[in-house]
């Protein structure tokens, strides 16, 4: 057995030591585990979470009404349509994104338990968030990035985030695209004894619950009621999961939870060729769909991010539509924010046109921009990679080949993802035909897929799976 195989064979042992959670105690059925027990046993009281975050420059971000963008949406709508659009401006957290919320709790927990430092494997804003929070707590920090293709060409957005991590004092380990990321990550965890500040621990999800709570509290103060719809950018599922859990803590009002991703269907996230032919490194279907179908493919034994448990609707936008709305936000509202954080805004612009004018839709996050993260830098990089850039109908965009900016805002429309098919894919990935599902399995699947008993039996029949009651 070579070194790679030896390290991978110990992955659960390494991760357990690096997180301090014995996940095996929550395994109760053939396919499932006690999700709520995991979340309850490894969290903090929500008032303590709020206190930790506020002491470390996180939370209480403003909710801003986008009056000019709302007016534009109404010009594109049928009479009487066009909900009021608000954004929760998470770019104003220290480190510039909502991910500071999860990093604050993870780093605090690592410090409290006496870990000598923290590690995170991420090419996104979470690396900067962990580095920032680690600096506040005087904790050494290592960020592992998948950064380059085989030609040594790096995405400008990822290079910018590496710069931010280093500015906060973190050591950044940069790798080319491929399977070595998880291997190097495990090696470093074992060699250093650092805490695994994963996106997918209960601490990471708990940190985002305050975002959902604040959305409700802010709406109550500004409009006197809960919003009708909250749109969450969706990649690995933690953002949506934490926000939805927070909303459920704060209100019993019906609030529709919509997941939003950039459509990168056709591109492979681990492909050396495709790596630099996409303009978004997060918030896209290349993460959103696989993590819905197989949430436990993450860097912990059981992911606390379970988006199918909470999502009511899943929609996508093209890259061109998101870039267009990024510039629209700057020009109409005077707010310059990063493209990935505007995925949910682009979707909300379309979704608002389905709702009445007396209804309210909240975009639950923004992110900072600058240098390589700026949409102009991203578009320039795409052009250099041979991607065709032009104005036209966004529906003609082909990921990896073109970026089509809408020639008129009326052309911006969400595309719905069929959640029935996603649920079938979940069953195909997690339940084999050799298994006879027990009553415990059925209860778990009902919760995991957010379906009624009748709907679950229909899904099982469609997949030709067996069960006993």
C-alpha positions as CSV (number, residue, x, y, z in Angstrom):
1,X,0.0,0.0,0.0
2,X,1.5,3.4,-1.0
3,X,1.5,6.5,1.1
4,X,-1.6,7.9,-0.6
5,X,-3.6,4.8,0.1
6,X,-2.4,4.6,3.7
7,X,-3.5,8.2,4.4
8,X,-6.9,7.7,2.6
9,X,-7.5,4.5,4.6
10,X,-7.2,6.5,7.8
11,X,-9.4,9.4,6.7
12,X,-12.3,8.9,9.2
13,X,-9.8,8.4,12.1
14,X,-8.0,11.6,11.0
15,X,-11.2,13.6,10.6
16,X,-12.6,12.4,13.9
17,X,-9.4,13.6,15.8
18,X,-9.4,16.9,13.9
19,X,-13.0,17.7,14.7
20,X,-13.5,16.0,18.1
21,X,-16.8,14.4,17.1
22,X,-17.5,10.7,17.2
23,X,-19.9,10.5,14.3
24,X,-20.4,6.8,14.8
25,X,-22.7,7.3,17.8
26,X,-25.3,8.9,15.6
27,X,-25.6,6.0,13.1
28,X,-29.0,4.4,13.8
29,X,-30.3,3.0,10.5
30,X,-28.8,1.3,7.4
31,X,-28.5,4.5,5.5
32,X,-29.2,7.4,7.9
33,X,-28.1,8.9,11.2
34,X,-29.6,11.1,13.9
35,X,-29.1,14.5,12.3
36,X,-30.9,16.6,14.9
37,X,-29.0,14.9,17.7
38,X,-25.7,15.7,16.1
39,X,-26.7,19.3,15.7
40,X,-27.9,19.6,19.3
41,X,-25.0,17.8,20.9
42,X,-22.3,19.8,19.1
43,X,-23.6,23.4,19.2
44,X,-23.8,26.4,21.5
45,X,-26.9,28.3,22.8
46,X,-27.9,30.7,20.0
47,X,-27.5,33.7,22.3
48,X,-23.9,32.6,22.9
49,X,-23.4,32.3,19.1
50,X,-24.6,35.8,18.6
51,X,-22.3,37.1,21.4
52,X,-19.3,35.3,19.9
53,X,-20.0,36.7,16.5
54,X,-20.5,40.3,17.6
55,X,-17.3,40.3,19.6
56,X,-15.4,39.2,16.5
57,X,-16.8,41.6,13.9
58,X,-19.6,39.4,12.6
59,X,-23.4,39.8,12.3
60,X,-26.0,42.6,12.6
61,X,-25.4,43.4,8.9
62,X,-28.0,45.8,7.4
63,X,-31.0,44.8,5.4
64,X,-31.3,47.2,2.4
65,X,-34.2,47.7,0.1
66,X,-33.2,47.8,-3.5
67,X,-35.8,50.4,-4.7
68,X,-34.3,51.0,-8.1
69,X,-33.8,47.4,-9.0
70,X,-37.4,46.7,-7.7
71,X,-38.6,49.4,-10.0
72,X,-36.8,47.8,-12.9
73,X,-38.2,44.4,-12.2
74,X,-41.7,46.0,-12.2
75,X,-41.1,47.5,-15.6
76,X,-40.4,43.9,-16.8
77,X,-43.4,42.4,-15.0
78,X,-47.1,42.0,-15.7
79,X,-49.3,44.7,-14.1
80,X,-49.5,44.3,-10.3
81,X,-46.4,42.1,-10.2
82,X,-42.9,42.8,-8.9
83,X,-42.2,42.1,-5.2
84,X,-40.0,44.5,-3.2
85,X,-36.4,43.2,-3.2
86,X,-34.1,43.5,-0.2
87,X,-30.5,42.4,0.3
88,X,-28.9,41.3,3.5
89,X,-25.5,43.0,3.0
90,X,-23.2,40.3,4.4
91,X,-20.2,41.9,2.6
92,X,-20.0,44.2,5.7
93,X,-18.9,41.3,7.9
94,X,-15.2,41.3,8.7
95,X,-13.5,39.4,5.8
96,X,-16.4,40.4,3.5
97,X,-18.9,37.6,3.3
98,X,-21.5,35.6,5.3
99,X,-18.9,32.9,5.8
100,X,-17.4,34.9,8.6
101,X,-20.4,33.7,10.6
102,X,-19.4,30.0,10.4
103,X,-15.7,30.8,10.7
104,X,-16.3,32.7,14.0
105,X,-17.9,29.7,15.7
106,X,-15.4,27.2,14.3
107,X,-12.3,29.2,15.3
108,X,-13.8,29.9,18.7
109,X,-14.5,26.2,19.3
110,X,-11.0,25.3,18.2
111,X,-9.5,27.8,20.6
112,X,-11.7,26.6,23.5
113,X,-10.8,23.0,23.0
114,X,-7.1,23.8,22.9
115,X,-6.3,22.9,19.2
116,X,-2.9,24.5,18.2
117,X,-4.4,25.9,15.0
118,X,-7.0,25.6,12.3
119,X,-7.1,24.3,8.7
120,X,-9.6,24.7,6.0
121,X,-9.7,23.4,2.4
122,X,-11.4,26.0,0.3
123,X,-10.8,28.1,-2.8
124,X,-13.5,30.6,-1.7
125,X,-14.4,33.3,0.7
126,X,-14.4,30.8,3.6
127,X,-10.6,30.7,3.5
128,X,-10.4,34.4,4.1
129,X,-13.1,34.2,6.8
130,X,-11.2,31.4,8.7
131,X,-7.9,33.3,8.3
132,X,-9.5,36.5,9.6
133,X,-11.1,34.9,12.6
134,X,-8.0,32.9,13.4
135,X,-6.0,36.1,13.4
136,X,-8.4,37.6,16.0
137,X,-7.8,34.5,18.3
138,X,-4.1,34.3,17.7
139,X,-4.5,30.9,16.1
140,X,-2.1,29.7,13.4
141,X,-4.0,29.0,10.2
142,X,-3.4,27.0,7.0
143,X,-5.7,27.3,4.0
144,X,-5.5,24.6,1.2
145,X,-6.6,25.8,-2.2
146,X,-7.2,24.2,-5.5
147,X,-5.8,27.0,-7.5
148,X,-4.2,26.2,-10.9
149,X,-4.6,24.0,-14.0
150,X,-1.7,21.9,-15.3
151,X,-0.4,24.9,-17.2
152,X,0.1,26.8,-13.9
153,X,-2.7,29.2,-14.8
154,X,-4.8,30.3,-11.8
155,X,-8.3,31.7,-11.6
156,X,-8.1,35.4,-10.7
157,X,-10.9,35.0,-8.1
158,X,-8.9,32.3,-6.3
159,X,-5.6,34.2,-6.5
160,X,-7.4,37.2,-4.9
161,X,-8.7,35.0,-2.1
162,X,-5.2,33.6,-1.5
163,X,-3.9,37.2,-1.2
164,X,-6.6,38.0,1.4
165,X,-5.8,34.8,3.4
166,X,-2.1,35.8,3.4
167,X,-3.0,39.3,4.4
168,X,-4.6,37.9,7.5
169,X,-1.5,35.9,8.3
170,X,-2.5,32.5,7.1
171,X,-0.2,30.0,5.3
172,X,-1.7,29.2,1.9
173,X,-1.0,25.8,0.2
174,X,-1.9,26.1,-3.4
175,X,-2.5,23.0,-5.5
176,X,-3.4,22.2,-9.1
177,X,-6.9,20.8,-9.8
178,X,-7.2,17.1,-9.1
179,X,-7.6,14.5,-6.4
180,X,-4.6,15.6,-4.3
181,X,-6.6,18.3,-2.5
182,X,-8.2,15.9,0.0
183,X,-5.0,13.9,0.4
184,X,-2.9,16.9,1.2
185,X,-5.6,18.2,3.5
186,X,-5.6,15.0,5.5
187,X,-1.9,14.9,5.6
188,X,-1.7,18.4,7.1
189,X,-4.4,17.6,9.6
190,X,-2.5,14.6,10.8
191,X,0.9,16.3,10.9
192,X,-0.2,19.5,12.6
193,X,-3.0,18.3,14.9
194,X,-4.9,21.4,13.9
195,X,-8.7,21.7,14.0
196,X,-10.6,20.9,10.8
197,X,-12.6,24.2,10.4
198,X,-14.8,22.5,7.8
199,X,-17.7,24.2,6.1
200,X,-19.8,21.2,7.0
201,X,-19.5,20.7,10.8
202,X,-22.4,21.5,13.1
203,X,-20.5,24.6,14.3
204,X,-20.3,25.9,10.7
205,X,-24.0,25.5,10.1
206,X,-24.9,26.9,13.5
207,X,-22.9,30.1,12.7
208,X,-25.2,30.8,9.7
209,X,-28.4,30.3,11.7
210,X,-28.0,33.8,13.1
211,X,-28.2,35.0,9.5
212,X,-31.7,33.5,9.1
213,X,-32.7,34.9,12.5
214,X,-31.6,38.4,11.5
215,X,-33.4,38.2,8.2
216,X,-36.7,37.7,10.1
217,X,-35.8,40.3,12.8
218,X,-34.8,42.9,10.3
219,X,-38.0,42.3,8.2
220,X,-40.2,42.6,11.3
221,X,-38.6,46.0,12.1
222,X,-38.7,47.4,8.5
223,X,-41.9,46.0,7.1
224,X,-43.7,44.6,10.1
225,X,-43.8,40.9,9.0
226,X,-41.8,38.0,7.7
227,X,-40.7,38.0,4.0
228,X,-42.6,35.8,1.6
229,X,-39.4,34.4,0.0
230,X,-35.8,34.1,0.9
231,X,-33.3,33.3,-1.9
232,X,-30.1,31.6,-0.8
233,X,-27.0,31.1,-3.0
234,X,-26.4,27.3,-3.0
235,X,-23.2,25.4,-3.5
236,X,-22.3,22.8,-0.8
237,X,-25.6,23.5,0.9
238,X,-24.4,25.0,4.2
239,X,-25.6,28.5,3.4
240,X,-29.1,27.4,2.6
241,X,-29.2,24.9,5.5
242,X,-28.1,27.4,8.2
243,X,-30.3,30.2,6.9
244,X,-33.4,28.0,6.8
245,X,-32.7,26.6,10.3
246,X,-32.4,30.2,11.6
247,X,-35.6,31.3,9.9
248,X,-37.4,28.3,11.5
249,X,-36.0,29.4,14.9
250,X,-37.3,32.9,14.5
251,X,-40.8,32.4,13.0
252,X,-43.5,29.9,12.3
253,X,-44.7,32.0,9.3
254,X,-44.5,30.3,5.9
255,X,-41.3,31.6,4.2
256,X,-40.4,30.0,0.9
257,X,-36.8,28.9,0.8
258,X,-35.3,29.1,-2.7
259,X,-31.8,27.8,-3.6
260,X,-30.0,29.6,-6.4
261,X,-27.0,28.5,-8.4
262,X,-25.1,29.5,-11.5
263,X,-25.8,27.0,-14.3
264,X,-22.5,25.3,-15.1
265,X,-24.0,22.0,-16.3
266,X,-21.7,20.3,-18.7
267,X,-18.5,21.4,-17.0
268,X,-16.6,19.0,-14.7
269,X,-15.3,20.6,-11.5
270,X,-12.3,18.2,-11.3
271,X,-11.4,18.5,-15.0
272,X,-8.1,20.2,-15.8
273,X,-9.5,21.4,-19.1
274,X,-12.8,22.8,-17.6
275,X,-11.2,24.3,-14.5
276,X,-10.5,27.7,-16.1
277,X,-13.4,27.7,-18.5
278,X,-15.9,28.7,-15.7
279,X,-16.1,32.1,-14.2
280,X,-17.6,31.1,-10.8
281,X,-15.7,29.0,-8.3
282,X,-18.7,28.7,-6.0
283,X,-22.5,29.1,-6.0
284,X,-22.8,26.9,-9.1
285,X,-24.5,23.6,-10.1
286,X,-21.1,21.8,-10.1
287,X,-21.3,21.8,-6.3
288,X,-25.0,22.5,-5.8
289,X,-26.4,19.4,-7.5
290,X,-23.7,16.8,-6.4
291,X,-24.0,18.0,-2.8
292,X,-27.7,17.7,-2.8
293,X,-27.5,14.1,-4.1
294,X,-24.6,13.1,-1.9
295,X,-24.2,15.5,1.0
296,X,-21.7,13.3,2.8
297,X,-19.1,13.6,0.0
298,X,-17.6,16.4,2.0
299,X,-14.5,16.6,4.3
300,X,-16.4,15.3,7.4
301,X,-17.9,11.8,7.9
302,X,-21.4,13.3,8.1
303,X,-22.2,16.7,6.6
304,X,-24.4,19.0,8.7
305,X,-25.4,20.7,5.4
306,X,-28.5,18.9,4.2
307,X,-30.1,21.2,1.7
308,X,-32.9,18.9,0.6
309,X,-34.3,19.0,4.1
310,X,-35.1,22.6,3.8
311,X,-35.3,23.7,0.1
312,X,-38.7,24.5,-1.4
313,X,-37.5,25.4,-4.9
314,X,-34.2,25.3,-6.7
315,X,-33.4,27.7,-9.6
316,X,-30.5,28.6,-11.8
317,X,-29.1,31.5,-13.7
318,X,-26.5,31.8,-16.5
319,X,-23.1,33.4,-15.9
320,X,-24.1,36.2,-18.2
321,X,-27.2,37.1,-16.2
322,X,-25.3,37.2,-12.9
323,X,-22.6,39.4,-14.4
324,X,-25.3,41.7,-15.8
325,X,-27.0,42.0,-12.4
326,X,-23.7,42.6,-10.7
327,X,-23.2,45.7,-12.8
328,X,-26.8,46.6,-12.4
329,X,-26.5,46.6,-8.6
330,X,-23.5,49.0,-8.8
331,X,-25.1,51.4,-11.4
332,X,-28.6,51.5,-10.0
333,X,-28.0,51.1,-6.3
334,X,-24.4,52.3,-5.8
335,X,-23.5,49.0,-4.2
336,X,-20.4,47.2,-5.8
337,X,-20.3,43.6,-4.7
338,X,-18.7,40.4,-6.0
339,X,-20.4,38.3,-8.7
340,X,-20.7,35.0,-6.7
341,X,-22.6,36.9,-4.0
342,X,-25.0,38.2,-6.6
343,X,-26.2,34.8,-7.9
344,X,-29.2,35.0,-5.5
345,X,-29.8,38.6,-6.5
346,X,-30.0,37.7,-10.2
347,X,-32.5,35.0,-9.4
348,X,-34.5,37.3,-7.1
349,X,-34.8,39.8,-9.9
350,X,-36.7,37.2,-12.0
351,X,-38.6,35.6,-9.1
352,X,-39.8,39.0,-7.9
353,X,-41.7,39.3,-11.2
354,X,-43.7,36.2,-10.3
355,X,-44.9,37.8,-7.0
356,X,-47.3,40.6,-6.2
357,X,-46.1,44.1,-5.5
358,X,-47.1,43.9,-1.9
359,X,-44.9,40.8,-1.3
360,X,-41.3,40.8,-0.2
361,X,-38.3,38.8,-1.4
362,X,-35.0,38.8,0.5
363,X,-31.6,38.1,-1.0
364,X,-29.8,36.7,2.0
365,X,-26.2,37.5,1.2
366,X,-23.7,39.7,-0.6
367,X,-19.9,39.4,-0.8
368,X,-17.0,41.8,-1.1
369,X,-15.3,42.5,-4.4
370,X,-12.0,43.7,-5.6
371,X,-8.9,42.8,-7.7
372,X,-9.5,39.3,-9.2
373,X,-12.9,38.9,-7.7
374,X,-14.3,41.9,-9.7
375,X,-16.7,41.0,-12.5
376,X,-14.5,42.9,-15.1
377,X,-11.5,40.8,-14.1
378,X,-13.5,37.7,-14.4
379,X,-14.8,38.6,-17.9
380,X,-11.3,39.6,-19.1
381,X,-9.9,36.2,-17.9
382,X,-12.8,34.4,-19.6
383,X,-12.0,36.1,-22.9
384,X,-8.3,35.1,-22.6
385,X,-9.4,31.5,-22.2
386,X,-11.2,31.6,-25.5
387,X,-14.7,32.1,-24.1
388,X,-17.0,34.0,-26.4
389,X,-18.5,37.2,-24.8
390,X,-21.4,39.0,-26.3
391,X,-24.8,40.5,-25.6
392,X,-27.9,38.5,-26.6
393,X,-30.3,36.0,-25.2
394,X,-28.8,34.3,-22.1
395,X,-30.7,31.1,-22.9
396,X,-28.1,30.5,-25.7
397,X,-25.2,30.5,-23.4
398,X,-23.1,27.3,-23.3
399,X,-21.0,26.9,-20.1
400,X,-17.3,26.7,-21.0
401,X,-17.9,28.1,-24.5
402,X,-19.8,31.4,-24.1
403,X,-21.0,34.1,-21.7
404,X,-24.1,35.8,-23.0
405,X,-25.0,39.1,-21.3
406,X,-28.7,39.8,-21.7
407,X,-29.3,42.6,-24.2
408,X,-32.3,43.7,-22.1
409,X,-33.2,43.0,-18.5
410,X,-36.5,41.4,-19.6
411,X,-34.5,38.5,-20.8
412,X,-33.4,37.5,-17.3
413,X,-35.3,34.4,-16.3
414,X,-34.7,31.7,-13.7
415,X,-34.6,28.1,-14.9
416,X,-36.2,25.6,-12.4
417,X,-34.3,22.5,-11.4
418,X,-36.7,19.5,-11.1
419,X,-36.4,18.5,-7.4
420,X,-38.3,15.3,-8.0
421,X,-35.4,14.2,-10.2
422,X,-32.9,15.4,-7.6
423,X,-34.6,13.3,-5.0
424,X,-34.6,10.2,-7.3
425,X,-30.9,10.8,-7.8
426,X,-30.3,11.0,-4.1
427,X,-32.0,7.6,-3.7
428,X,-29.9,6.2,-6.5
429,X,-26.7,7.5,-4.9
430,X,-27.5,6.4,-1.3
431,X,-29.7,3.4,-1.4
432,X,-28.8,0.1,-3.1
433,X,-31.4,-2.4,-4.4
434,X,-29.9,-5.0,-2.1
435,X,-31.2,-3.1,1.0
436,X,-34.6,-3.7,2.4
437,X,-35.5,-0.3,4.1
438,X,-36.7,-0.5,7.6
439,X,-39.2,1.9,9.4
440,X,-36.2,3.8,10.8
441,X,-34.8,4.2,7.2
442,X,-38.2,5.4,6.0
443,X,-38.5,8.1,8.7
444,X,-35.0,9.3,7.9
445,X,-35.6,9.5,4.2
446,X,-38.9,11.4,4.7
447,X,-37.0,14.0,6.7
448,X,-33.9,14.0,4.4
449,X,-36.0,14.5,1.2
450,X,-38.7,16.7,2.8
451,X,-41.6,14.6,1.4
452,X,-44.7,13.0,2.8
453,X,-45.0,9.3,3.4
454,X,-47.0,8.9,0.2
455,X,-44.5,10.8,-1.8
456,X,-41.6,8.8,-0.4
457,X,-43.3,5.5,-1.3
458,X,-43.9,6.8,-4.9
459,X,-40.2,7.7,-5.2
460,X,-39.1,4.3,-3.9
461,X,-41.4,2.5,-6.3
462,X,-40.0,4.6,-9.2
463,X,-36.4,3.6,-8.2
464,X,-37.6,-0.1,-7.7
465,X,-36.3,-0.1,-4.1
466,X,-37.7,-2.4,-1.4
467,X,-39.0,-1.6,2.1
468,X,-40.9,-3.1,5.0
469,X,-43.2,-1.3,7.4
